């Protein structure tokens, strides 16, 4: 497209590009604070009625030391009540939450998580679309790894006291190689809402389901395989 003498095309381009730049600027996750801190006002309107990128703040003068402390990660997640996503794999995750366990972390751009791996348990390939992660093994022997966008795999066997970084958005896993003892991993993530996208569930347990023909062609399997995997991921035999 050639610009006219009066710059008409250029003007149109500017009118298109400027809103895009502004949209990108306001859509950044975890924006910087204009205050020292923003302790979550857990008594504010529920998210279904009022939405913020984070939670509303209490008056800073009302902040207390306990707002910045938590014991949520001091004990293992309850194995007798695993979530539907973790039950088939033998792991449980406890994540800090500004709305309940750590209001002082609100708008600080961080979250912490404790992963308890049963003997032989696996946190299957997954991504955190909004955060990088550093994982520190507290107990056990854990094989960790991630694949980059050129499909190169980086793996490391970690023992207690050793850590590993998973870059933002990369598919990664944690596997307890000990079939006799549990393992514990403590993670820090640089987003208040890192998100977690489990690859097996994104393929086989969506609602509605990914079309069967797509799964058969993508994974080179047949219809019986698709149904078997779906049943297994649901926790049934």
Residue pairs with C-beta under 8 A, 6 or more apart in sequence:
1 9
2 9
3 9
3 10
29 53
29 130
29 191
29 193
30 53
30 107
30 109
30 130
30 190
30 191
30 192
31 53
31 107
33 107
33 108
35 57
35 60
36 60
37 60
37 63
37 68
37 104
37 107
37 108
38 54
38 55
38 57
38 106
38 107
38 108
39 57
39 58
39 60
39 62
39 63
39 67
39 68
39 103
39 104
39 106
40 54
40 55
40 56
40 57
40 58
40 98
40 99
40 103
40 104
40 106
41 55
41 56
41 57
41 58
41 103
42 55
42 99
42 100
42 103
44 50
44 55
44 56
50 56
54 98
54 106
54 107
54 192
55 98
55 99
55 103
55 106
55 107
57 106
57 107
58 103
63 104
67 103
67 104
68 102
68 104
68 105
69 102
69 104
70 96
70 101
70 102
72 94
72 96
72 97
72 101
72 102
73 94
73 96
73 112
73 113
73 114
73 186
76 92
76 94
76 114
76 116
76 182
76 184
77 92
77 93
77 94
77 114
77 116
78 92
79 92
79 116
79 118
82 92
83 92
84 234
84 235
85 198
85 201
86 92
86 93
87 235
88 232
88 233
88 234
88 235
89 121
89 122
89 123
89 124
90 117
90 118
90 119
90 120
90 121
90 122
90 176
91 115
91 116
91 117
91 118
91 121
91 122
91 123
91 174
92 115
92 116
93 113
93 114
93 115
93 116
93 123
93 196
94 113
94 114
94 116
95 111
95 112
95 113
96 102
96 105
96 111
96 112
96 113
98 104
98 105
98 106
98 107
98 192
102 112
105 111
105 192
106 192
107 192
108 192
109 190
109 191
109 192
110 188
110 189
110 190
110 191
110 192
111 131
111 188
111 189
111 191
111 192
111 193
111 194
112 186
112 187
112 188
112 189
113 186
113 187
113 189
114 184
114 185
114 186
114 187
115 123
115 135
115 174
115 184
115 185
115 186
115 187
116 182
116 183
116 184
117 123
117 140
117 142
117 174
117 175
117 176
117 182
117 183
117 184
117 185
118 176
118 182
119 176
119 178
119 179
119 180
119 181
119 182
120 176
120 177
120 178
120 179
121 175
121 176
121 182
121 183
122 173
122 174
122 175
122 176
123 173
123 174
123 175
124 173
124 198
124 199
124 200
125 171
125 172
125 173
125 198
125 199
125 200
126 171
126 172
126 173
126 196
126 197
126 198
126 199
127 169
127 170
127 171
127 172
127 195
127 196
127 197
127 199
128 166
128 168
128 169
128 189
128 191
128 194
128 195
128 196
128 197
129 168
129 169
129 194
129 195
129 197
130 168
130 191
130 193
130 194
130 195
131 168
131 189
131 190
131 191
131 194
131 195
132 165
132 166
132 167
132 168
132 189
132 190
133 165
133 166
133 172
133 187
133 188
133 189
133 194
134 163
134 164
134 165
134 166
134 187
134 188
135 144
135 158
135 163
135 164
135 165
135 166
135 174
135 185
135 186
135 187
136 161
136 162
136 163
136 185
136 186
136 187
136 188
137 158
137 159
137 160
137 161
137 162
137 163
137 183
137 184
137 185
138 160
138 184
138 185
138 186
139 160
139 182
139 183
139 184
140 159
140 160
140 176
140 178
140 181
140 182
140 183
140 184
141 157
141 158
141 159
141 176
141 177
141 178
141 183
142 157
142 158
142 159
142 174
142 175
142 176
142 177
142 183
142 185
143 155
143 156
143 157
143 158
143 174
143 175
143 177
144 155
144 156
144 158
144 164
144 166
144 172
144 173
144 174
144 175
145 153
145 154
145 155
145 156
145 172
145 173
146 153
146 154
146 166
146 167
146 170
146 171
146 172
146 173
147 153
147 154
147 170
147 171
147 172
148 154
148 167
148 170
149 170
156 164
157 177
158 164
166 172
168 190
171 199
174 185
176 182
176 183
200 229
200 233
201 233
203 210
203 215
203 218
203 219
204 210
204 215
204 226
204 229
204 230
204 233
205 230
205 233
205 234
209 230
212 223
212 226
215 221
215 226
216 222
216 223
216 225
216 226
219 225
221 229
231 237
